[in-house]
Amino acid sequence: MVVIRLARGGSKKRPFYNIVVANSRQRRDGRFIEKVGFYNPVASGAAESLRVAIDRVSYWVGVGAQLSPTVERLVTEAKKAAV
């Protein structure tokens, strides 16, 4: 099954997440099919904290990919900010 989920990056105590499309059997930070955005929970100042390619997420959901609960929340937040 294909899932859209977060892959963790960044250093200790400074998380950074890529929003990726991956096979559900791959490791969390392992191989992925496509990167569709990022989420930086510790962004400060003028730094961008969330970027999502809504069109690519819509495509993957259309062909059967499942969103993780956290990514689903982030995508709805990004859609709300885009309006």
PDB file of N, CA, C and O in Angstrom, chain B, residues numbered from 101:
ATOM      1  N   MET B 101       0.843  -1.177   0.000  1.00  0.00           N
ATOM      2  CA  MET B 101       0.000   0.000   0.000  1.00  0.00           C
ATOM      3  C   MET B 101       0.891   1.244   0.000  1.00  0.00           C
ATOM      4  O   MET B 101       1.951   1.259   0.626  1.00  0.00           O
ATOM      5  N   VAL B 102       0.458   2.266  -0.694  1.00  0.00           N
ATOM      6  CA  VAL B 102       1.191   3.530  -0.748  1.00  0.00           C
ATOM      7  C   VAL B 102       0.611   4.477   0.299  1.00  0.00           C
ATOM      8  O   VAL B 102      -0.604   4.640   0.403  1.00  0.00           O
ATOM      9  N   VAL B 103       1.501   5.097   1.072  1.00  0.00           N
ATOM     10  CA  VAL B 103       1.078   6.027   2.116  1.00  0.00           C
ATOM     11  C   VAL B 103       1.800   7.356   1.950  1.00  0.00           C
ATOM     12  O   VAL B 103       2.913   7.414   1.429  1.00  0.00           O
ATOM     13  N   ILE B 104       1.156   8.405   2.396  1.00  0.00           N
ATOM     14  CA  ILE B 104       1.774   9.725   2.450  1.00  0.00           C
ATOM     15  C   ILE B 104       2.020  10.000   3.922  1.00  0.00           C
ATOM     16  O   ILE B 104       1.076  10.097   4.706  1.00  0.00           O
ATOM     17  N   ARG B 105       3.293  10.127   4.300  1.00  0.00           N
ATOM     18  CA  ARG B 105       3.651  10.233   5.711  1.00  0.00           C
ATOM     19  C   ARG B 105       4.854  11.147   5.892  1.00  0.00           C
ATOM     20  O   ARG B 105       5.421  11.658   4.926  1.00  0.00           O
ATOM     21  N   LEU B 106       5.229  11.340   7.152  1.00  0.00           N
ATOM     22  CA  LEU B 106       6.364  12.187   7.490  1.00  0.00           C
ATOM     23  C   LEU B 106       7.635  11.336   7.583  1.00  0.00           C
ATOM     24  O   LEU B 106       7.615  10.228   8.118  1.00  0.00           O
ATOM     25  N   ALA B 107       8.734  11.870   7.055  1.00  0.00           N
ATOM     26  CA  ALA B 107      10.054  11.260   7.212  1.00  0.00           C
ATOM     27  C   ALA B 107      10.894  12.257   7.993  1.00  0.00           C
ATOM     28  O   ALA B 107      11.049  13.404   7.572  1.00  0.00           O
ATOM     29  N   ARG B 108      11.432  11.835   9.119  1.00  0.00           N
ATOM     30  CA  ARG B 108      12.138  12.763  10.006  1.00  0.00           C
ATOM     31  C   ARG B 108      13.549  13.040   9.528  1.00  0.00           C
ATOM     32  O   ARG B 108      14.256  12.160   9.035  1.00  0.00           O
ATOM     33  N   GLY B 109      13.926  14.282   9.689  1.00  0.00           N
ATOM     34  CA  GLY B 109      15.293  14.711   9.403  1.00  0.00           C
ATOM     35  C   GLY B 109      15.692  15.685  10.486  1.00  0.00           C
ATOM     36  O   GLY B 109      15.051  15.742  11.535  1.00  0.00           O
ATOM     37  N   GLY B 110      16.727  16.443  10.254  1.00  0.00           N
ATOM     38  CA  GLY B 110      17.166  17.415  11.240  1.00  0.00           C
ATOM     39  C   GLY B 110      18.053  16.775  12.286  1.00  0.00           C
ATOM     40  O   GLY B 110      18.314  15.572  12.255  1.00  0.00           O
ATOM     41  N   SER B 111      18.505  17.588  13.200  1.00  0.00           N
ATOM     42  CA  SER B 111      19.407  17.095  14.237  1.00  0.00           C
ATOM     43  C   SER B 111      18.641  16.843  15.538  1.00  0.00           C
ATOM     44  O   SER B 111      17.428  17.036  15.621  1.00  0.00           O
ATOM     45  N   LYS B 112      19.378  16.413  16.526  1.00  0.00           N
ATOM     46  CA  LYS B 112      18.786  16.130  17.826  1.00  0.00           C
ATOM     47  C   LYS B 112      18.155  17.405  18.396  1.00  0.00           C
ATOM     48  O   LYS B 112      18.778  18.466  18.386  1.00  0.00           O
ATOM     49  N   LYS B 113      16.934  17.298  18.885  1.00  0.00           N
ATOM     50  CA  LYS B 113      16.167  18.409  19.469  1.00  0.00           C
ATOM     51  C   LYS B 113      15.747  19.476  18.453  1.00  0.00           C
ATOM     52  O   LYS B 113      15.158  20.483  18.844  1.00  0.00           O
ATOM     53  N   ARG B 114      16.035  19.282  17.154  1.00  0.00           N
ATOM     54  CA  ARG B 114      15.645  20.236  16.102  1.00  0.00           C
ATOM     55  C   ARG B 114      15.020  19.454  14.945  1.00  0.00           C
ATOM     56  O   ARG B 114      15.636  19.318  13.887  1.00  0.00           O
ATOM     57  N   PRO B 115      13.805  18.941  15.138  1.00  0.00           N
ATOM     58  CA  PRO B 115      13.212  18.083  14.102  1.00  0.00           C
ATOM     59  C   PRO B 115      12.834  18.857  12.845  1.00  0.00           C
ATOM     60  O   PRO B 115      12.502  20.041  12.896  1.00  0.00           O
ATOM     61  N   PHE B 116      12.893  18.162  11.725  1.00  0.00           N
ATOM     62  CA  PHE B 116      12.463  18.661  10.428  1.00  0.00           C
ATOM     63  C   PHE B 116      11.877  17.464   9.706  1.00  0.00           C
ATOM     64  O   PHE B 116      12.487  16.396   9.682  1.00  0.00           O
ATOM     65  N   TYR B 117      10.712  17.628   9.122  1.00  0.00           N
ATOM     66  CA  TYR B 117      10.039  16.502   8.501  1.00  0.00           C
ATOM     67  C   TYR B 117       9.792  16.761   7.019  1.00  0.00           C
ATOM     68  O   TYR B 117       9.356  17.847   6.636  1.00  0.00           O
ATOM     69  N   ASN B 118      10.070  15.764   6.194  1.00  0.00           N
ATOM     70  CA  ASN B 118       9.686  15.797   4.790  1.00  0.00           C
ATOM     71  C   ASN B 118       8.377  15.030   4.666  1.00  0.00           C
ATOM     72  O   ASN B 118       8.204  13.980   5.285  1.00  0.00           O
ATOM     73  N   ILE B 119       7.463  15.553   3.872  1.00  0.00           N
ATOM     74  CA  ILE B 119       6.216  14.848   3.593  1.00  0.00           C
ATOM     75  C   ILE B 119       6.471  14.046   2.324  1.00  0.00           C
ATOM     76  O   ILE B 119       6.702  14.611   1.255  1.00  0.00           O
ATOM     77  N   VAL B 120       6.427  12.726   2.453  1.00  0.00           N
ATOM     78  CA  VAL B 120       6.812  11.857   1.349  1.00  0.00           C
ATOM     79  C   VAL B 120       5.721  10.843   1.021  1.00  0.00           C
ATOM     80  O   VAL B 120       4.895  10.492   1.863  1.00  0.00           O
ATOM     81  N   VAL B 121       5.744  10.388  -0.222  1.00  0.00           N
ATOM     82  CA  VAL B 121       4.900   9.293  -0.685  1.00  0.00           C
ATOM     83  C   VAL B 121       5.798   8.066  -0.689  1.00  0.00           C
ATOM     84  O   VAL B 121       6.842   8.061  -1.340  1.00  0.00           O
ATOM     85  N   ALA B 122       5.398   7.026   0.034  1.00  0.00           N
ATOM     86  CA  ALA B 122       6.254   5.849   0.166  1.00  0.00           C
ATOM     87  C   ALA B 122       5.424   4.576   0.238  1.00  0.00           C
ATOM     88  O   ALA B 122       4.230   4.606   0.537  1.00  0.00           O
ATOM     89  N   ASN B 123       6.078   3.466  -0.039  1.00  0.00           N
ATOM     90  CA  ASN B 123       5.471   2.167   0.172  1.00  0.00           C
ATOM     91  C   ASN B 123       5.394   1.949   1.676  1.00  0.00           C
ATOM     92  O   ASN B 123       6.350   2.254   2.390  1.00  0.00           O
ATOM     93  N   SER B 124       4.289   1.433   2.166  1.00  0.00           N
ATOM     94  CA  SER B 124       4.099   1.285   3.610  1.00  0.00           C
ATOM     95  C   SER B 124       5.083   0.308   4.236  1.00  0.00           C
ATOM     96  O   SER B 124       5.277   0.333   5.451  1.00  0.00           O
ATOM     97  N   ARG B 125       5.709  -0.550   3.440  1.00  0.00           N
ATOM     98  CA  ARG B 125       6.649  -1.531   3.978  1.00  0.00           C
ATOM     99  C   ARG B 125       8.061  -0.970   4.147  1.00  0.00           C
ATOM    100  O   ARG B 125       8.913  -1.612   4.760  1.00  0.00           O
ATOM    101  N   GLN B 126       8.310   0.210   3.612  1.00  0.00           N
ATOM    102  CA  GLN B 126       9.625   0.840   3.767  1.00  0.00           C
ATOM    103  C   GLN B 126       9.751   1.459   5.155  1.00  0.00           C
ATOM    104  O   GLN B 126       8.747   1.752   5.804  1.00  0.00           O
ATOM    105  N   ARG B 127      10.987   1.657   5.606  1.00  0.00           N
ATOM    106  CA  ARG B 127      11.230   2.283   6.895  1.00  0.00           C
ATOM    107  C   ARG B 127      10.768   3.733   6.871  1.00  0.00           C
ATOM    108  O   ARG B 127      10.583   4.310   5.800  1.00  0.00           O
ATOM    109  N   ARG B 128      10.582   4.322   8.047  1.00  0.00           N
ATOM    110  CA  ARG B 128      10.090   5.694   8.157  1.00  0.00           C
ATOM    111  C   ARG B 128      10.958   6.670   7.382  1.00  0.00           C
ATOM    112  O   ARG B 128      10.441   7.514   6.650  1.00  0.00           O
ATOM    113  N   ASP B 129      12.268   6.564   7.533  1.00  0.00           N
ATOM    114  CA  ASP B 129      13.185   7.487   6.863  1.00  0.00           C
ATOM    115  C   ASP B 129      13.860   6.840   5.662  1.00  0.00           C
ATOM    116  O   ASP B 129      14.866   7.346   5.164  1.00  0.00           O
ATOM    117  N   GLY B 130      13.317   5.736   5.201  1.00  0.00           N
ATOM    118  CA  GLY B 130      13.939   4.993   4.102  1.00  0.00           C
ATOM    119  C   GLY B 130      13.533   5.502   2.731  1.00  0.00           C
ATOM    120  O   GLY B 130      13.245   6.684   2.547  1.00  0.00           O
ATOM    121  N   ARG B 131      13.516   4.588   1.779  1.00  0.00           N
ATOM    122  CA  ARG B 131      13.239   4.916   0.396  1.00  0.00           C
ATOM    123  C   ARG B 131      11.822   5.452   0.237  1.00  0.00           C
ATOM    124  O   ARG B 131      10.894   4.982   0.896  1.00  0.00           O
ATOM    125  N   PHE B 132      11.662   6.433  -0.637  1.00  0.00           N
ATOM    126  CA  PHE B 132      10.342   6.978  -0.913  1.00  0.00           C
ATOM    127  C   PHE B 132      10.167   7.178  -2.409  1.00  0.00           C
ATOM    128  O   PHE B 132      11.139   7.166  -3.165  1.00  0.00           O
ATOM    129  N   ILE B 133       8.928   7.360  -2.829  1.00  0.00           N
ATOM    130  CA  ILE B 133       8.606   7.524  -4.241  1.00  0.00           C
ATOM    131  C   ILE B 133       8.739   8.982  -4.659  1.00  0.00           C
ATOM    132  O   ILE B 133       9.343   9.287  -5.687  1.00  0.00           O
ATOM    133  N   GLU B 134       8.170   9.885  -3.854  1.00  0.00           N
ATOM    134  CA  GLU B 134       8.175  11.302  -4.200  1.00  0.00           C
ATOM    135  C   GLU B 134       8.080  12.152  -2.938  1.00  0.00           C
ATOM    136  O   GLU B 134       7.399  11.790  -1.979  1.00  0.00           O
ATOM    137  N   LYS B 135       8.765  13.269  -2.954  1.00  0.00           N
ATOM    138  CA  LYS B 135       8.672  14.241  -1.859  1.00  0.00           C
ATOM    139  C   LYS B 135       7.638  15.282  -2.272  1.00  0.00           C
ATOM    140  O   LYS B 135       7.752  15.886  -3.339  1.00  0.00           O
ATOM    141  N   VAL B 136       6.621  15.495  -1.422  1.00  0.00           N
ATOM    142  CA  VAL B 136       5.539  16.418  -1.769  1.00  0.00           C
ATOM    143  C   VAL B 136       5.476  17.636  -0.855  1.00  0.00           C
ATOM    144  O   VAL B 136       4.558  18.447  -0.980  1.00  0.00           O
ATOM    145  N   GLY B 137       6.434  17.781   0.064  1.00  0.00           N
ATOM    146  CA  GLY B 137       6.442  18.959   0.914  1.00  0.00           C
ATOM    147  C   GLY B 137       7.315  18.772   2.127  1.00  0.00           C
ATOM    148  O   GLY B 137       8.042  17.787   2.246  1.00  0.00           O
ATOM    149  N   PHE B 138       7.233  19.740   3.033  1.00  0.00           N
ATOM    150  CA  PHE B 138       7.976  19.649   4.282  1.00  0.00           C
ATOM    151  C   PHE B 138       7.214  20.325   5.407  1.00  0.00           C
ATOM    152  O   PHE B 138       6.306  21.123   5.174  1.00  0.00           O
ATOM    153  N   TYR B 139       7.602  19.990   6.641  1.00  0.00           N
ATOM    154  CA  TYR B 139       7.021  20.569   7.843  1.00  0.00           C
ATOM    155  C   TYR B 139       8.154  20.821   8.825  1.00  0.00           C
ATOM    156  O   TYR B 139       8.908  19.908   9.163  1.00  0.00           O
ATOM    157  N   ASN B 140       8.271  22.079   9.287  1.00  0.00           N
ATOM    158  CA  ASN B 140       9.299  22.449  10.251  1.00  0.00           C
ATOM    159  C   ASN B 140       8.601  22.970  11.505  1.00  0.00           C
ATOM    160  O   ASN B 140       8.224  24.141  11.552  1.00  0.00           O
ATOM    161  N   PRO B 141       8.420  22.123  12.525  1.00  0.00           N
ATOM    162  CA  PRO B 141       7.676  22.543  13.714  1.00  0.00           C
ATOM    163  C   PRO B 141       8.402  23.574  14.570  1.00  0.00           C
ATOM    164  O   PRO B 141       7.763  24.225  15.397  1.00  0.00           O
ATOM    165  N   VAL B 142       9.705  23.747  14.404  1.00  0.00           N
ATOM    166  CA  VAL B 142      10.446  24.707  15.219  1.00  0.00           C
ATOM    167  C   VAL B 142      10.866  25.939  14.414  1.00  0.00           C
ATOM    168  O   VAL B 142      11.814  26.630  14.785  1.00  0.00           O
ATOM    169  N   ALA B 143      10.162  26.215  13.314  1.00  0.00           N
ATOM    170  CA  ALA B 143      10.473  27.398  12.504  1.00  0.00           C
ATOM    171  C   ALA B 143      10.165  28.653  13.302  1.00  0.00           C
ATOM    172  O   ALA B 143       9.163  28.727  14.013  1.00  0.00           O
ATOM    173  N   SER B 144      11.043  29.637  13.171  1.00  0.00           N
ATOM    174  CA  SER B 144      10.826  30.881  13.895  1.00  0.00           C
ATOM    175  C   SER B 144      11.056  32.057  12.952  1.00  0.00           C
ATOM    176  O   SER B 144      11.750  31.936  11.942  1.00  0.00           O
ATOM    177  N   GLY B 145      10.474  33.170  13.293  1.00  0.00           N
ATOM    178  CA  GLY B 145      10.656  34.366  12.482  1.00  0.00           C
ATOM    179  C   GLY B 145       9.988  34.240  11.122  1.00  0.00           C
ATOM    180  O   GLY B 145       8.837  33.816  11.021  1.00  0.00           O
ATOM    181  N   ALA B 146      10.715  34.610  10.087  1.00  0.00           N
ATOM    182  CA  ALA B 146      10.172  34.598   8.733  1.00  0.00           C
ATOM    183  C   ALA B 146      10.337  33.249   8.046  1.00  0.00           C
ATOM    184  O   ALA B 146       9.974  33.105   6.879  1.00  0.00           O
ATOM    185  N   ALA B 147      10.876  32.265   8.745  1.00  0.00           N
ATOM    186  CA  ALA B 147      11.087  30.945   8.154  1.00  0.00           C
ATOM    187  C   ALA B 147       9.747  30.266   7.870  1.00  0.00           C
ATOM    188  O   ALA B 147       8.808  30.350   8.661  1.00  0.00           O
ATOM    189  N   GLU B 148       9.688  29.602   6.735  1.00  0.00           N
ATOM    190  CA  GLU B 148       8.460  28.893   6.338  1.00  0.00           C
ATOM    191  C   GLU B 148       8.370  27.588   7.137  1.00  0.00           C
ATOM    192  O   GLU B 148       9.334  26.824   7.201  1.00  0.00           O
ATOM    193  N   SER B 149       7.208  27.343   7.743  1.00  0.00           N
ATOM    194  CA  SER B 149       7.086  26.147   8.574  1.00  0.00           C
ATOM    195  C   SER B 149       6.392  24.986   7.860  1.00  0.00           C
ATOM    196  O   SER B 149       6.554  23.833   8.259  1.00  0.00           O
ATOM    197  N   LEU B 150       5.621  25.278   6.811  1.00  0.00           N
ATOM    198  CA  LEU B 150       4.877  24.218   6.136  1.00  0.00           C
ATOM    199  C   LEU B 150       4.757  24.543   4.660  1.00  0.00           C
ATOM    200  O   LEU B 150       4.374  25.651   4.285  1.00  0.00           O
ATOM    201  N   ARG B 151       5.088  23.567   3.825  1.00  0.00           N
ATOM    202  CA  ARG B 151       4.871  23.692   2.385  1.00  0.00           C
ATOM    203  C   ARG B 151       4.384  22.337   1.885  1.00  0.00           C
ATOM    204  O   ARG B 151       5.019  21.311   2.127  1.00  0.00           O
ATOM    205  N   VAL B 152       3.255  22.342   1.189  1.00  0.00           N
ATOM    206  CA  VAL B 152       2.679  21.109   0.664  1.00  0.00           C
ATOM    207  C   VAL B 152       2.259  21.348  -0.780  1.00  0.00           C
ATOM    208  O   VAL B 152       1.614  22.351  -1.087  1.00  0.00           O
ATOM    209  N   ALA B 153       2.625  20.428  -1.664  1.00  0.00           N
ATOM    210  CA  ALA B 153       2.176  20.478  -3.060  1.00  0.00           C
ATOM    211  C   ALA B 153       0.801  19.805  -3.101  1.00  0.00           C
ATOM    212  O   ALA B 153       0.689  18.592  -3.276  1.00  0.00           O
ATOM    213  N   ILE B 154      -0.242  20.628  -2.935  1.00  0.00           N
ATOM    214  CA  ILE B 154      -1.612  20.113  -2.841  1.00  0.00           C
ATOM    215  C   ILE B 154      -2.000  19.318  -4.087  1.00  0.00           C
ATOM    216  O   ILE B 154      -2.683  18.299  -3.980  1.00  0.00           O
ATOM    217  N   ASP B 155      -1.571  19.773  -5.267  1.00  0.00           N
ATOM    218  CA  ASP B 155      -1.922  19.067  -6.501  1.00  0.00           C
ATOM    219  C   ASP B 155      -1.341  17.655  -6.532  1.00  0.00           C
ATOM    220  O   ASP B 155      -2.003  16.725  -6.992  1.00  0.00           O
ATOM    221  N   ARG B 156      -0.108  17.487  -6.046  1.00  0.00           N
ATOM    222  CA  ARG B 156       0.507  16.155  -6.021  1.00  0.00           C
ATOM    223  C   ARG B 156      -0.145  15.261  -4.974  1.00  0.00           C
ATOM    224  O   ARG B 156      -0.316  14.064  -5.206  1.00  0.00           O
ATOM    225  N   VAL B 157      -0.511  15.826  -3.826  1.00  0.00           N
ATOM    226  CA  VAL B 157      -1.209  15.049  -2.796  1.00  0.00           C
ATOM    227  C   VAL B 157      -2.559  14.588  -3.346  1.00  0.00           C
ATOM    228  O   VAL B 157      -2.949  13.438  -3.145  1.00  0.00           O
ATOM    229  N   SER B 158      -3.270  15.475  -4.037  1.00  0.00           N
ATOM    230  CA  SER B 158      -4.559  15.113  -4.630  1.00  0.00           C
ATOM    231  C   SER B 158      -4.393  13.991  -5.654  1.00  0.00           C
ATOM    232  O   SER B 158      -5.212  13.075  -5.717  1.00  0.00           O
ATOM    233  N   TYR B 159      -3.331  14.069  -6.452  1.00  0.00           N
ATOM    234  CA  TYR B 159      -3.072  13.014  -7.433  1.00  0.00           C
ATOM    235  C   TYR B 159      -2.874  11.671  -6.735  1.00  0.00           C
ATOM    236  O   TYR B 159      -3.500  10.678  -7.105  1.00  0.00           O
ATOM    237  N   TRP B 160      -2.002  11.640  -5.726  1.00  0.00           N
ATOM    238  CA  TRP B 160      -1.705  10.376  -5.054  1.00  0.00           C
ATOM    239  C   TRP B 160      -2.919   9.815  -4.322  1.00  0.00           C
ATOM    240  O   TRP B 160      -3.126   8.602  -4.311  1.00  0.00           O
ATOM    241  N   VAL B 161      -3.715  10.676  -3.717  1.00  0.00           N
ATOM    242  CA  VAL B 161      -4.937  10.203  -3.063  1.00  0.00           C
ATOM    243  C   VAL B 161      -5.893   9.657  -4.117  1.00  0.00           C
ATOM    244  O   VAL B 161      -6.595   8.675  -3.872  1.00  0.00           O
ATOM    245  N   GLY B 162      -5.922  10.284  -5.278  1.00  0.00           N
ATOM    246  CA  GLY B 162      -6.786   9.821  -6.370  1.00  0.00           C
ATOM    247  C   GLY B 162      -6.429   8.446  -6.890  1.00  0.00           C
ATOM    248  O   GLY B 162      -7.302   7.718  -7.363  1.00  0.00           O
ATOM    249  N   VAL B 163      -5.156   8.075  -6.812  1.00  0.00           N
ATOM    250  CA  VAL B 163      -4.743   6.748  -7.280  1.00  0.00           C
ATOM    251  C   VAL B 163      -4.654   5.736  -6.141  1.00  0.00           C
ATOM    252  O   VAL B 163      -4.162   4.625  -6.340  1.00  0.00           O
ATOM    253  N   GLY B 164      -5.134   6.115  -4.926  1.00  0.00           N
ATOM    254  CA  GLY B 164      -5.276   5.141  -3.855  1.00  0.00           C
ATOM    255  C   GLY B 164      -4.343   5.270  -2.673  1.00  0.00           C
ATOM    256  O   GLY B 164      -4.356   4.402  -1.800  1.00  0.00           O
ATOM    257  N   ALA B 165      -3.539   6.305  -2.601  1.00  0.00           N
ATOM    258  CA  ALA B 165      -2.639   6.462  -1.455  1.00  0.00           C
ATOM    259  C   ALA B 165      -3.426   6.867  -0.214  1.00  0.00           C
ATOM    260  O   ALA B 165      -4.440   7.558  -0.304  1.00  0.00           O
ATOM    261  N   GLN B 166      -2.946   6.428   0.938  1.00  0.00           N
ATOM    262  CA  GLN B 166      -3.571   6.755   2.215  1.00  0.00           C
ATOM    263  C   GLN B 166      -2.748   7.826   2.915  1.00  0.00           C
ATOM    264  O   GLN B 166      -1.518   7.781   2.886  1.00  0.00           O
ATOM    265  N   LEU B 167      -3.415   8.789   3.544  1.00  0.00           N
ATOM    266  CA  LEU B 167      -2.740   9.820   4.319  1.00  0.00           C
ATOM    267  C   LEU B 167      -2.600   9.364   5.769  1.00  0.00           C
ATOM    268  O   LEU B 167      -3.529   8.784   6.331  1.00  0.00           O
ATOM    269  N   SER B 168      -1.449   9.622   6.370  1.00  0.00           N
ATOM    270  CA  SER B 168      -1.326   9.366   7.796  1.00  0.00           C
ATOM    271  C   SER B 168      -2.132  10.437   8.528  1.00  0.00           C
ATOM    272  O   SER B 168      -2.378  11.500   7.958  1.00  0.00           O
ATOM    273  N   PRO B 169      -2.550  10.193   9.765  1.00  0.00           N
ATOM    274  CA  PRO B 169      -3.360  11.193  10.487  1.00  0.00           C
ATOM    275  C   PRO B 169      -2.679  12.552  10.606  1.00  0.00           C
ATOM    276  O   PRO B 169      -3.340  13.580  10.460  1.00  0.00           O
ATOM    277  N   THR B 170      -1.382  12.580  10.866  1.00  0.00           N
ATOM    278  CA  THR B 170      -0.668  13.848  10.997  1.00  0.00           C
ATOM    279  C   THR B 170      -0.592  14.577   9.664  1.00  0.00           C
ATOM    280  O   THR B 170      -0.784  15.791   9.608  1.00  0.00           O
ATOM    281  N   VAL B 171      -0.315  13.853   8.601  1.00  0.00           N
ATOM    282  CA  VAL B 171      -0.243  14.478   7.278  1.00  0.00           C
ATOM    283  C   VAL B 171      -1.616  14.987   6.870  1.00  0.00           C
ATOM    284  O   VAL B 171      -1.717  16.038   6.237  1.00  0.00           O
ATOM    285  N   GLU B 172      -2.670  14.268   7.217  1.00  0.00           N
ATOM    286  CA  GLU B 172      -4.025  14.724   6.911  1.00  0.00           C
ATOM    287  C   GLU B 172      -4.308  16.061   7.585  1.00  0.00           C
ATOM    288  O   GLU B 172      -4.902  16.953   6.978  1.00  0.00           O
ATOM    289  N   ARG B 173      -3.886  16.202   8.838  1.00  0.00           N
ATOM    290  CA  ARG B 173      -4.058  17.464   9.563  1.00  0.00           C
ATOM    291  C   ARG B 173      -3.257  18.580   8.902  1.00  0.00           C
ATOM    292  O   ARG B 173      -3.756  19.695   8.753  1.00  0.00           O
ATOM    293  N   LEU B 174      -2.024  18.290   8.506  1.00  0.00           N
ATOM    294  CA  LEU B 174      -1.176  19.299   7.877  1.00  0.00           C
ATOM    295  C   LEU B 174      -1.708  19.730   6.512  1.00  0.00           C
ATOM    296  O   LEU B 174      -1.623  20.904   6.151  1.00  0.00           O
ATOM    297  N   VAL B 175      -2.253  18.787   5.760  1.00  0.00           N
ATOM    298  CA  VAL B 175      -2.796  19.112   4.434  1.00  0.00           C
ATOM    299  C   VAL B 175      -4.024  19.994   4.570  1.00  0.00           C
ATOM    300  O   VAL B 175      -4.180  20.943   3.802  1.00  0.00           O
ATOM    301  N   THR B 176      -4.898  19.709   5.524  1.00  0.00           N
ATOM    302  CA  THR B 176      -6.065  20.571   5.713  1.00  0.00           C
ATOM    303  C   THR B 176      -5.644  21.960   6.171  1.00  0.00           C
ATOM    304  O   THR B 176      -6.256  22.956   5.785  1.00  0.00           O
ATOM    305  N   GLU B 177      -4.597  22.030   6.994  1.00  0.00           N
ATOM    306  CA  GLU B 177      -4.070  23.330   7.423  1.00  0.00           C
ATOM    307  C   GLU B 177      -3.502  24.105   6.236  1.00  0.00           C
ATOM    308  O   GLU B 177      -3.699  25.316   6.133  1.00  0.00           O
ATOM    309  N   ALA B 178      -2.796  23.410   5.337  1.00  0.00           N
ATOM    310  CA  ALA B 178      -2.224  24.063   4.153  1.00  0.00           C
ATOM    311  C   ALA B 178      -3.310  24.530   3.189  1.00  0.00           C
ATOM    312  O   ALA B 178      -3.199  25.600   2.591  1.00  0.00           O
ATOM    313  N   LYS B 179      -4.363  23.721   3.041  1.00  0.00           N
ATOM    314  CA  LYS B 179      -5.479  24.121   2.167  1.00  0.00           C
ATOM    315  C   LYS B 179      -6.168  25.364   2.721  1.00  0.00           C
ATOM    316  O   LYS B 179      -6.545  26.262   1.969  1.00  0.00           O
ATOM    317  N   LYS B 180      -6.327  25.408   4.036  1.00  0.00           N
ATOM    318  CA  LYS B 180      -6.968  26.563   4.672  1.00  0.00           C
ATOM    319  C   LYS B 180      -6.120  27.813   4.482  1.00  0.00           C
ATOM    320  O   LYS B 180      -6.661  28.894   4.252  1.00  0.00           O
ATOM    321  N   ALA B 181      -4.801  27.681   4.574  1.00  0.00           N
ATOM    322  CA  ALA B 181      -3.902  28.824   4.418  1.00  0.00           C
ATOM    323  C   ALA B 181      -3.838  29.295   2.969  1.00  0.00           C
ATOM    324  O   ALA B 181      -3.579  30.471   2.712  1.00  0.00           O
ATOM    325  N   ALA B 182      -4.073  28.381   2.011  1.00  0.00           N
ATOM    326  CA  ALA B 182      -3.995  28.729   0.595  1.00  0.00           C
ATOM    327  C   ALA B 182      -5.213  29.526   0.139  1.00  0.00           C
ATOM    328  O   ALA B 182      -5.151  30.223  -0.873  1.00  0.00           O
ATOM    329  N   VAL B 183      -6.300  29.432   0.864  1.00  0.00           N
ATOM    330  CA  VAL B 183      -7.537  30.144   0.452  1.00  0.00           C
ATOM    331  C   VAL B 183      -7.525  31.563   0.842  1.00  0.00           C
ATOM    332  O   VAL B 183      -8.483  32.286   0.570  1.00  0.00           O
TER     333      VAL B 183
END
